[in-house]
Amino acid sequence: MQQGSDLYALDLTSASFKQACGGPCTEGCVTLARIGEDAWALGDSKRPDKEPLRFTTGELGAAGIDPARFGLTS
């Protein structure tokens, strides 16, 4: 299992981000990519210049974020 700052050492170069919108996507969407076995990157399409936040699968679940909502499997 990845720990804390270890997640930020993972390379996002080949990450494939998927979008999920709570409504019309004209105001931006949350993006999610699997970046490791137990690692995810969560971005904001309104702020593509900002580095995505990194989470473990457990942390995503605790925040109520389901990768299936993005078409991804956990």
C-alpha positions in Angstrom: 0.0 0.0 0.0 1.2 3.5 -0.9 1.7 5.9 2.0 1.3 9.7 2.1 4.0 11.5 0.1 4.9 8.3 -1.7 1.9 8.9 -3.8 3.4 12.1 -5.1 6.5 10.3 -6.3 4.3 8.4 -8.9 4.6 9.6 -12.5 1.4 11.0 -14.1 2.8 11.1 -17.6 0.9 8.1 -18.9 -2.2 8.5 -16.5 -5.5 8.3 -18.3 -7.9 10.7 -16.6 -11.7 10.1 -16.8 -14.3 12.7 -16.0 -17.4 12.5 -13.9 -19.9 15.4 -13.7 -22.6 16.0 -11.1 -24.5 18.1 -13.6 -23.8 20.0 -16.8 -20.1 19.7 -17.6 -20.0 23.4 -18.8 -18.7 24.4 -15.4 -16.0 21.7 -15.1 -15.7 18.2 -13.9 -13.7 16.1 -11.5 -11.2 13.9 -13.1 -9.7 10.6 -11.8 -6.9 8.3 -12.9 -5.5 5.1 -11.5 -1.8 5.8 -11.0 -0.8 2.6 -9.2 -2.2 -0.6 -7.6 -3.6 1.4 -4.6 -3.1 4.9 -5.9 -5.3 7.5 -7.6 -4.9 11.1 -8.9 -7.9 13.4 -8.6 -7.9 16.5 -10.7 -10.2 19.4 -11.6 -10.9 20.1 -15.2 -11.5 23.8 -14.4 -7.9 24.1 -13.2 -5.9 21.8 -15.5 -2.7 23.7 -14.6 -2.9 22.5 -11.0 -1.3 19.2 -9.9 -3.9 16.6 -9.1 -4.3 15.4 -5.5 -3.3 11.8 -4.8 -5.2 9.3 -2.7 -5.2 5.6 -1.8 -8.3 3.5 -2.6 -9.3 3.6 1.1 -9.0 7.3 1.2 -11.2 7.7 -1.9 -13.8 5.5 -0.3 -13.7 7.4 3.0 -14.3 10.6 1.0 -17.3 8.9 -0.8 -15.6 8.8 -4.2 -16.3 5.7 -6.2 -14.0 5.0 -9.1 -16.9 3.2 -10.8 -18.6 6.6 -11.2 -15.7 7.4 -13.6 -15.9 4.1 -15.4 -12.9 2.8 -13.5 -12.5 -0.3 -11.3 -10.9 -0.2 -7.9 
